[in-house]
Amino acid sequence: MPALRRNVALTALAGVGALVAVNTLTKPSKTQSIAAGMRRQLDDYNSDIHPDSTEQSLN
């Protein structure tokens, strides 16, 4: 019976560890989030300053 309890405890601990690992690996890092936010702000700024630059470059 003690071996069964130990196996159940180890399995539960491994399951929790796997969930933590998957959660950590699937989240974007803070650096990626900051870079994406800065890129979005720059794109918005460029669109406001030069709204017709893409149309001119296509003609």
mmCIF file of the N, C-alpha and C atoms, coordinates in Angstrom:
data_MODEL
# 
_entry.id   MODEL 
# 
loop_
_atom_site.group_PDB 
_atom_site.id 
_atom_site.type_symbol 
_atom_site.label_atom_id 
_atom_site.label_alt_id 
_atom_site.label_comp_id 
_atom_site.label_asym_id 
_atom_site.label_entity_id 
_atom_site.label_seq_id 
_atom_site.pdbx_PDB_ins_code 
_atom_site.Cartn_x 
_atom_site.Cartn_y 
_atom_site.Cartn_z 
_atom_site.occupancy 
_atom_site.B_iso_or_equiv 
_atom_site.pdbx_formal_charge 
_atom_site.auth_seq_id 
_atom_site.auth_comp_id 
_atom_site.auth_asym_id 
_atom_site.auth_atom_id 
_atom_site.pdbx_PDB_model_num 
ATOM 1   N N  . MET A 1 1  ? 0.803  -1.201 0.000   1.00 0.00 ? 1  MET A N  1 
ATOM 2   C CA . MET A 1 1  ? 0.000  0.000  0.000   1.00 0.00 ? 1  MET A CA 1 
ATOM 3   C C  . MET A 1 1  ? 0.853  1.276  0.000   1.00 0.00 ? 1  MET A C  1 
ATOM 4   N N  . PRO A 1 2  ? 1.972  1.325  0.757   1.00 0.00 ? 2  PRO A N  1 
ATOM 5   C CA . PRO A 1 2  ? 2.800  2.540  0.722   1.00 0.00 ? 2  PRO A CA 1 
ATOM 6   C C  . PRO A 1 2  ? 3.371  2.812  -0.674  1.00 0.00 ? 2  PRO A C  1 
ATOM 7   N N  . ALA A 1 3  ? 3.653  1.760  -1.432  1.00 0.00 ? 3  ALA A N  1 
ATOM 8   C CA . ALA A 1 3  ? 4.183  1.955  -2.784  1.00 0.00 ? 3  ALA A CA 1 
ATOM 9   C C  . ALA A 1 3  ? 3.121  2.580  -3.686  1.00 0.00 ? 3  ALA A C  1 
ATOM 10  N N  . LEU A 1 4  ? 1.867  2.186  -3.491  1.00 0.00 ? 4  LEU A N  1 
ATOM 11  C CA . LEU A 1 4  ? 0.780  2.747  -4.281  1.00 0.00 ? 4  LEU A CA 1 
ATOM 12  C C  . LEU A 1 4  ? 0.611  4.235  -3.979  1.00 0.00 ? 4  LEU A C  1 
ATOM 13  N N  . ARG A 1 5  ? 0.656  4.598  -2.716  1.00 0.00 ? 5  ARG A N  1 
ATOM 14  C CA . ARG A 1 5  ? 0.539  6.009  -2.335  1.00 0.00 ? 5  ARG A CA 1 
ATOM 15  C C  . ARG A 1 5  ? 1.695  6.821  -2.907  1.00 0.00 ? 5  ARG A C  1 
ATOM 16  N N  . ARG A 1 6  ? 2.884  6.242  -2.847  1.00 0.00 ? 6  ARG A N  1 
ATOM 17  C CA . ARG A 1 6  ? 4.048  6.947  -3.386  1.00 0.00 ? 6  ARG A CA 1 
ATOM 18  C C  . ARG A 1 6  ? 3.911  7.145  -4.886  1.00 0.00 ? 6  ARG A C  1 
ATOM 19  N N  . ASN A 1 7  ? 3.444  6.130  -5.587  1.00 0.00 ? 7  ASN A N  1 
ATOM 20  C CA . ASN A 1 7  ? 3.259  6.243  -7.035  1.00 0.00 ? 7  ASN A CA 1 
ATOM 21  C C  . ASN A 1 7  ? 2.193  7.277  -7.381  1.00 0.00 ? 7  ASN A C  1 
ATOM 22  N N  . VAL A 1 8  ? 1.104  7.310  -6.612  1.00 0.00 ? 8  VAL A N  1 
ATOM 23  C CA . VAL A 1 8  ? 0.051  8.293  -6.854  1.00 0.00 ? 8  VAL A CA 1 
ATOM 24  C C  . VAL A 1 8  ? 0.584  9.696  -6.600  1.00 0.00 ? 8  VAL A C  1 
ATOM 25  N N  . ALA A 1 9  ? 1.343  9.878  -5.531  1.00 0.00 ? 9  ALA A N  1 
ATOM 26  C CA . ALA A 1 9  ? 1.907  11.187 -5.213  1.00 0.00 ? 9  ALA A CA 1 
ATOM 27  C C  . ALA A 1 9  ? 2.892  11.640 -6.294  1.00 0.00 ? 9  ALA A C  1 
ATOM 28  N N  . LEU A 1 10 ? 3.729  10.739 -6.758  1.00 0.00 ? 10 LEU A N  1 
ATOM 29  C CA . LEU A 1 10 ? 4.694  11.086 -7.808  1.00 0.00 ? 10 LEU A CA 1 
ATOM 30  C C  . LEU A 1 10 ? 3.993  11.408 -9.118  1.00 0.00 ? 10 LEU A C  1 
ATOM 31  N N  . THR A 1 11 ? 2.943  10.673 -9.441  1.00 0.00 ? 11 THR A N  1 
ATOM 32  C CA . THR A 1 11 ? 2.185  10.939 -10.663 1.00 0.00 ? 11 THR A CA 1 
ATOM 33  C C  . THR A 1 11 ? 1.503  12.301 -10.589 1.00 0.00 ? 11 THR A C  1 
ATOM 34  N N  . ALA A 1 12 ? 0.921  12.610 -9.433  1.00 0.00 ? 12 ALA A N  1 
ATOM 35  C CA . ALA A 1 12 ? 0.275  13.914 -9.265  1.00 0.00 ? 12 ALA A CA 1 
ATOM 36  C C  . ALA A 1 12 ? 1.298  15.034 -9.361  1.00 0.00 ? 12 ALA A C  1 
ATOM 37  N N  . LEU A 1 13 ? 2.442  14.846 -8.743  1.00 0.00 ? 13 LEU A N  1 
ATOM 38  C CA . LEU A 1 13 ? 3.498  15.861 -8.803  1.00 0.00 ? 13 LEU A CA 1 
ATOM 39  C C  . LEU A 1 13 ? 4.005  16.044 -10.231 1.00 0.00 ? 13 LEU A C  1 
ATOM 40  N N  . ALA A 1 14 ? 4.155  14.971 -10.963 1.00 0.00 ? 14 ALA A N  1 
ATOM 41  C CA . ALA A 1 14 ? 4.591  15.065 -12.359 1.00 0.00 ? 14 ALA A CA 1 
ATOM 42  C C  . ALA A 1 14 ? 3.541  15.764 -13.204 1.00 0.00 ? 14 ALA A C  1 
ATOM 43  N N  . GLY A 1 15 ? 2.267  15.505 -12.925 1.00 0.00 ? 15 GLY A N  1 
ATOM 44  C CA . GLY A 1 15 ? 1.192  16.177 -13.660 1.00 0.00 ? 15 GLY A CA 1 
ATOM 45  C C  . GLY A 1 15 ? 1.195  17.671 -13.419 1.00 0.00 ? 15 GLY A C  1 
ATOM 46  N N  . VAL A 1 16 ? 1.371  18.080 -12.169 1.00 0.00 ? 16 VAL A N  1 
ATOM 47  C CA . VAL A 1 16 ? 1.431  19.514 -11.855 1.00 0.00 ? 16 VAL A CA 1 
ATOM 48  C C  . VAL A 1 16 ? 2.651  20.140 -12.526 1.00 0.00 ? 16 VAL A C  1 
ATOM 49  N N  . GLY A 1 17 ? 3.765  19.472 -12.499 1.00 0.00 ? 17 GLY A N  1 
ATOM 50  C CA . GLY A 1 17 ? 4.970  19.978 -13.155 1.00 0.00 ? 17 GLY A CA 1 
ATOM 51  C C  . GLY A 1 17 ? 4.784  20.126 -14.653 1.00 0.00 ? 17 GLY A C  1 
ATOM 52  N N  . ALA A 1 18 ? 4.094  19.185 -15.259 1.00 0.00 ? 18 ALA A N  1 
ATOM 53  C CA . ALA A 1 18 ? 3.836  19.262 -16.700 1.00 0.00 ? 18 ALA A CA 1 
ATOM 54  C C  . ALA A 1 18 ? 2.927  20.448 -17.024 1.00 0.00 ? 18 ALA A C  1 
ATOM 55  N N  . LEU A 1 19 ? 1.910  20.668 -16.189 1.00 0.00 ? 19 LEU A N  1 
ATOM 56  C CA . LEU A 1 19 ? 1.025  21.813 -16.416 1.00 0.00 ? 19 LEU A CA 1 
ATOM 57  C C  . LEU A 1 19 ? 1.778  23.132 -16.291 1.00 0.00 ? 19 LEU A C  1 
ATOM 58  N N  . VAL A 1 20 ? 2.641  23.237 -15.303 1.00 0.00 ? 20 VAL A N  1 
ATOM 59  C CA . VAL A 1 20 ? 3.431  24.462 -15.131 1.00 0.00 ? 20 VAL A CA 1 
ATOM 60  C C  . VAL A 1 20 ? 4.357  24.669 -16.330 1.00 0.00 ? 20 VAL A C  1 
ATOM 61  N N  . ALA A 1 21 ? 4.984  23.616 -16.789 1.00 0.00 ? 21 ALA A N  1 
ATOM 62  C CA . ALA A 1 21 ? 5.900  23.725 -17.929 1.00 0.00 ? 21 ALA A CA 1 
ATOM 63  C C  . ALA A 1 21 ? 5.167  24.152 -19.190 1.00 0.00 ? 21 ALA A C  1 
ATOM 64  N N  . VAL A 1 22 ? 4.020  23.551 -19.454 1.00 0.00 ? 22 VAL A N  1 
ATOM 65  C CA . VAL A 1 22 ? 3.251  23.905 -20.654 1.00 0.00 ? 22 VAL A CA 1 
ATOM 66  C C  . VAL A 1 22 ? 2.779  25.349 -20.566 1.00 0.00 ? 22 VAL A C  1 
ATOM 67  N N  . ASN A 1 23 ? 2.315  25.760 -19.406 1.00 0.00 ? 23 ASN A N  1 
ATOM 68  C CA . ASN A 1 23 ? 1.847  27.131 -19.221 1.00 0.00 ? 23 ASN A CA 1 
ATOM 69  C C  . ASN A 1 23 ? 2.982  28.127 -19.446 1.00 0.00 ? 23 ASN A C  1 
ATOM 70  N N  . THR A 1 24 ? 4.151  27.817 -18.943 1.00 0.00 ? 24 THR A N  1 
ATOM 71  C CA . THR A 1 24 ? 5.305  28.704 -19.098 1.00 0.00 ? 24 THR A CA 1 
ATOM 72  C C  . THR A 1 24 ? 5.755  28.784 -20.552 1.00 0.00 ? 24 THR A C  1 
ATOM 73  N N  . LEU A 1 25 ? 5.749  27.675 -21.239 1.00 0.00 ? 25 LEU A N  1 
ATOM 74  C CA . LEU A 1 25 ? 6.234  27.653 -22.621 1.00 0.00 ? 25 LEU A CA 1 
ATOM 75  C C  . LEU A 1 25 ? 5.252  28.277 -23.607 1.00 0.00 ? 25 LEU A C  1 
ATOM 76  N N  . THR A 1 26 ? 3.967  28.269 -23.302 1.00 0.00 ? 26 THR A N  1 
ATOM 77  C CA . THR A 1 26 ? 2.996  28.802 -24.252 1.00 0.00 ? 26 THR A CA 1 
ATOM 78  C C  . THR A 1 26 ? 2.788  30.301 -24.119 1.00 0.00 ? 26 THR A C  1 
ATOM 79  N N  . LYS A 1 27 ? 3.166  30.888 -23.000 1.00 0.00 ? 27 LYS A N  1 
ATOM 80  C CA . LYS A 1 27 ? 3.004  32.334 -22.825 1.00 0.00 ? 27 LYS A CA 1 
ATOM 81  C C  . LYS A 1 27 ? 4.124  33.070 -23.549 1.00 0.00 ? 27 LYS A C  1 
ATOM 82  N N  . PRO A 1 28 ? 3.808  34.164 -24.226 1.00 0.00 ? 28 PRO A N  1 
ATOM 83  C CA . PRO A 1 28 ? 4.890  34.956 -24.806 1.00 0.00 ? 28 PRO A CA 1 
ATOM 84  C C  . PRO A 1 28 ? 5.697  35.626 -23.704 1.00 0.00 ? 28 PRO A C  1 
ATOM 85  N N  . SER A 1 29 ? 6.968  35.809 -23.963 1.00 0.00 ? 29 SER A N  1 
ATOM 86  C CA . SER A 1 29 ? 7.809  36.442 -22.947 1.00 0.00 ? 29 SER A CA 1 
ATOM 87  C C  . SER A 1 29 ? 7.485  37.926 -22.866 1.00 0.00 ? 29 SER A C  1 
ATOM 88  N N  . LYS A 1 30 ? 7.918  38.548 -21.776 1.00 0.00 ? 30 LYS A N  1 
ATOM 89  C CA . LYS A 1 30 ? 7.669  39.979 -21.607 1.00 0.00 ? 30 LYS A CA 1 
ATOM 90  C C  . LYS A 1 30 ? 8.338  40.775 -22.725 1.00 0.00 ? 30 LYS A C  1 
ATOM 91  N N  . THR A 1 31 ? 9.503  40.346 -23.148 1.00 0.00 ? 31 THR A N  1 
ATOM 92  C CA . THR A 1 31 ? 10.216 41.046 -24.209 1.00 0.00 ? 31 THR A CA 1 
ATOM 93  C C  . THR A 1 31 ? 9.418  41.025 -25.501 1.00 0.00 ? 31 THR A C  1 
ATOM 94  N N  . GLN A 1 32 ? 8.834  39.877 -25.837 1.00 0.00 ? 32 GLN A N  1 
ATOM 95  C CA . GLN A 1 32 ? 8.029  39.781 -27.050 1.00 0.00 ? 32 GLN A CA 1 
ATOM 96  C C  . GLN A 1 32 ? 6.796  40.668 -26.955 1.00 0.00 ? 32 GLN A C  1 
ATOM 97  N N  . SER A 1 33 ? 6.177  40.722 -25.788 1.00 0.00 ? 33 SER A N  1 
ATOM 98  C CA . SER A 1 33 ? 4.983  41.543 -25.609 1.00 0.00 ? 33 SER A CA 1 
ATOM 99  C C  . SER A 1 33 ? 5.317  43.023 -25.732 1.00 0.00 ? 33 SER A C  1 
ATOM 100 N N  . ILE A 1 34 ? 6.427  43.423 -25.139 1.00 0.00 ? 34 ILE A N  1 
ATOM 101 C CA . ILE A 1 34 ? 6.844  44.827 -25.211 1.00 0.00 ? 34 ILE A CA 1 
ATOM 102 C C  . ILE A 1 34 ? 7.176  45.195 -26.653 1.00 0.00 ? 34 ILE A C  1 
ATOM 103 N N  . ALA A 1 35 ? 7.893  44.325 -27.342 1.00 0.00 ? 35 ALA A N  1 
ATOM 104 C CA . ALA A 1 35 ? 8.256  44.599 -28.732 1.00 0.00 ? 35 ALA A CA 1 
ATOM 105 C C  . ALA A 1 35 ? 7.019  44.703 -29.614 1.00 0.00 ? 35 ALA A C  1 
ATOM 106 N N  . ALA A 1 36 ? 6.047  43.837 -29.403 1.00 0.00 ? 36 ALA A N  1 
ATOM 107 C CA . ALA A 1 36 ? 4.821  43.886 -30.202 1.00 0.00 ? 36 ALA A CA 1 
ATOM 108 C C  . ALA A 1 36 ? 4.054  45.177 -29.934 1.00 0.00 ? 36 ALA A C  1 
ATOM 109 N N  . GLY A 1 37 ? 4.010  45.604 -28.682 1.00 0.00 ? 37 GLY A N  1 
ATOM 110 C CA . GLY A 1 37 ? 3.339  46.860 -28.350 1.00 0.00 ? 37 GLY A CA 1 
ATOM 111 C C  . GLY A 1 37 ? 4.022  48.061 -28.971 1.00 0.00 ? 37 GLY A C  1 
ATOM 112 N N  . MET A 1 38 ? 5.351  48.086 -28.921 1.00 0.00 ? 38 MET A N  1 
ATOM 113 C CA . MET A 1 38 ? 6.094  49.198 -29.521 1.00 0.00 ? 38 MET A CA 1 
ATOM 114 C C  . MET A 1 38 ? 5.927  49.207 -31.041 1.00 0.00 ? 38 MET A C  1 
ATOM 115 N N  . ARG A 1 39 ? 5.921  48.026 -31.645 1.00 0.00 ? 39 ARG A N  1 
ATOM 116 C CA . ARG A 1 39 ? 5.747  47.928 -33.097 1.00 0.00 ? 39 ARG A CA 1 
ATOM 117 C C  . ARG A 1 39 ? 4.360  48.446 -33.500 1.00 0.00 ? 39 ARG A C  1 
ATOM 118 N N  . ARG A 1 40 ? 3.341  48.096 -32.722 1.00 0.00 ? 40 ARG A N  1 
ATOM 119 C CA . ARG A 1 40 ? 1.982  48.556 -32.994 1.00 0.00 ? 40 ARG A CA 1 
ATOM 120 C C  . ARG A 1 40 ? 1.891  50.071 -32.868 1.00 0.00 ? 40 ARG A C  1 
ATOM 121 N N  . GLN A 1 41 ? 2.517  50.637 -31.822 1.00 0.00 ? 41 GLN A N  1 
ATOM 122 C CA . GLN A 1 41 ? 2.501  52.092 -31.652 1.00 0.00 ? 41 GLN A CA 1 
ATOM 123 C C  . GLN A 1 41 ? 3.199  52.786 -32.815 1.00 0.00 ? 41 GLN A C  1 
ATOM 124 N N  . LEU A 1 42 ? 4.324  52.244 -33.252 1.00 0.00 ? 42 LEU A N  1 
ATOM 125 C CA . LEU A 1 42 ? 5.057  52.842 -34.362 1.00 0.00 ? 42 LEU A CA 1 
ATOM 126 C C  . LEU A 1 42 ? 4.255  52.759 -35.654 1.00 0.00 ? 42 LEU A C  1 
ATOM 127 N N  . ASP A 1 43 ? 3.601  51.633 -35.882 1.00 0.00 ? 43 ASP A N  1 
ATOM 128 C CA . ASP A 1 43 ? 2.753  51.501 -37.073 1.00 0.00 ? 43 ASP A CA 1 
ATOM 129 C C  . ASP A 1 43 ? 1.604  52.501 -37.050 1.00 0.00 ? 43 ASP A C  1 
ATOM 130 N N  . ASP A 1 44 ? 0.977  52.664 -35.885 1.00 0.00 ? 44 ASP A N  1 
ATOM 131 C CA . ASP A 1 44 ? -0.109 53.644 -35.761 1.00 0.00 ? 44 ASP A CA 1 
ATOM 132 C C  . ASP A 1 44 ? 0.400  55.056 -36.004 1.00 0.00 ? 44 ASP A C  1 
ATOM 133 N N  . TYR A 1 45 ? 1.550  55.367 -35.442 1.00 0.00 ? 45 TYR A N  1 
ATOM 134 C CA . TYR A 1 45 ? 2.142  56.698 -35.620 1.00 0.00 ? 45 TYR A CA 1 
ATOM 135 C C  . TYR A 1 45 ? 2.452  56.952 -37.089 1.00 0.00 ? 45 TYR A C  1 
ATOM 136 N N  . ASN A 1 46 ? 3.078  55.976 -37.738 1.00 0.00 ? 46 ASN A N  1 
ATOM 137 C CA . ASN A 1 46 ? 3.417  56.132 -39.155 1.00 0.00 ? 46 ASN A CA 1 
ATOM 138 C C  . ASN A 1 46 ? 2.169  56.264 -40.017 1.00 0.00 ? 46 ASN A C  1 
ATOM 139 N N  . SER A 1 47 ? 1.118  55.551 -39.674 1.00 0.00 ? 47 SER A N  1 
ATOM 140 C CA . SER A 1 47 ? -0.133 55.661 -40.429 1.00 0.00 ? 47 SER A CA 1 
ATOM 141 C C  . SER A 1 47 ? -0.756 57.040 -40.266 1.00 0.00 ? 47 SER A C  1 
ATOM 142 N N  . ASP A 1 48 ? -0.631 57.622 -39.070 1.00 0.00 ? 48 ASP A N  1 
ATOM 143 C CA . ASP A 1 48 ? -1.180 58.958 -38.836 1.00 0.00 ? 48 ASP A CA 1 
ATOM 144 C C  . ASP A 1 48 ? -0.359 60.030 -39.548 1.00 0.00 ? 48 ASP A C  1 
ATOM 145 N N  . ILE A 1 49 ? 0.942  59.884 -39.541 1.00 0.00 ? 49 ILE A N  1 
ATOM 146 C CA . ILE A 1 49 ? 1.830  60.895 -40.136 1.00 0.00 ? 49 ILE A CA 1 
ATOM 147 C C  . ILE A 1 49 ? 1.826  60.800 -41.662 1.00 0.00 ? 49 ILE A C  1 
ATOM 148 N N  . HIS A 1 50 ? 1.857  59.613 -42.188 1.00 0.00 ? 50 HIS A N  1 
ATOM 149 C CA . HIS A 1 50 ? 1.921  59.389 -43.644 1.00 0.00 ? 50 HIS A CA 1 
ATOM 150 C C  . HIS A 1 50 ? 0.765  58.503 -44.081 1.00 0.00 ? 50 HIS A C  1 
ATOM 151 N N  . PRO A 1 51 ? -0.471 58.991 -44.050 1.00 0.00 ? 51 PRO A N  1 
ATOM 152 C CA . PRO A 1 51 ? -1.608 58.114 -44.369 1.00 0.00 ? 51 PRO A CA 1 
ATOM 153 C C  . PRO A 1 51 ? -1.656 57.658 -45.814 1.00 0.00 ? 51 PRO A C  1 
ATOM 154 N N  . ASP A 1 52 ? -1.092 58.426 -46.741 1.00 0.00 ? 52 ASP A N  1 
ATOM 155 C CA . ASP A 1 52 ? -1.195 58.068 -48.154 1.00 0.00 ? 52 ASP A CA 1 
ATOM 156 C C  . ASP A 1 52 ? 0.109  57.516 -48.725 1.00 0.00 ? 52 ASP A C  1 
ATOM 157 N N  . SER A 1 53 ? 1.100  57.250 -47.886 1.00 0.00 ? 53 SER A N  1 
ATOM 158 C CA . SER A 1 53 ? 2.389  56.795 -48.416 1.00 0.00 ? 53 SER A CA 1 
ATOM 159 C C  . SER A 1 53 ? 2.284  55.419 -49.054 1.00 0.00 ? 53 SER A C  1 
ATOM 160 N N  . THR A 1 54 ? 1.418  54.554 -48.540 1.00 0.00 ? 54 THR A N  1 
ATOM 161 C CA . THR A 1 54 ? 1.288  53.224 -49.160 1.00 0.00 ? 54 THR A CA 1 
ATOM 162 C C  . THR A 1 54 ? 0.586  53.321 -50.504 1.00 0.00 ? 54 THR A C  1 
ATOM 163 N N  . GLU A 1 55 ? -0.367 54.230 -50.638 1.00 0.00 ? 55 GLU A N  1 
ATOM 164 C CA . GLU A 1 55 ? -1.060 54.384 -51.917 1.00 0.00 ? 55 GLU A CA 1 
ATOM 165 C C  . GLU A 1 55 ? -0.115 54.949 -52.972 1.00 0.00 ? 55 GLU A C  1 
ATOM 166 N N  . GLN A 1 56 ? 0.739  55.896 -52.610 1.00 0.00 ? 56 GLN A N  1 
ATOM 167 C CA . GLN A 1 56 ? 1.673  56.485 -53.562 1.00 0.00 ? 56 GLN A CA 1 
ATOM 168 C C  . GLN A 1 56 ? 2.706  55.465 -53.998 1.00 0.00 ? 56 GLN A C  1 
ATOM 169 N N  . SER A 1 57 ? 3.144  54.621 -53.082 1.00 0.00 ? 57 SER A N  1 
ATOM 170 C CA . SER A 1 57 ? 4.173  53.645 -53.458 1.00 0.00 ? 57 SER A CA 1 
ATOM 171 C C  . SER A 1 57 ? 3.616  52.576 -54.392 1.00 0.00 ? 57 SER A C  1 
ATOM 172 N N  . LEU A 1 58 ? 2.307  52.365 -54.366 1.00 0.00 ? 58 LEU A N  1 
ATOM 173 C CA . LEU A 1 58 ? 1.716  51.363 -55.260 1.00 0.00 ? 58 LEU A CA 1 
ATOM 174 C C  . LEU A 1 58 ? 1.482  51.903 -56.663 1.00 0.00 ? 58 LEU A C  1 
ATOM 175 N N  . ASN A 1 59 ? 1.375  53.243 -56.828 1.00 0.00 ? 59 ASN A N  1 
ATOM 176 C CA . ASN A 1 59 ? 1.102  53.815 -58.148 1.00 0.00 ? 59 ASN A CA 1 
ATOM 177 C C  . ASN A 1 59 ? 2.350  54.065 -58.938 1.00 0.00 ? 59 ASN A C  1 
# 
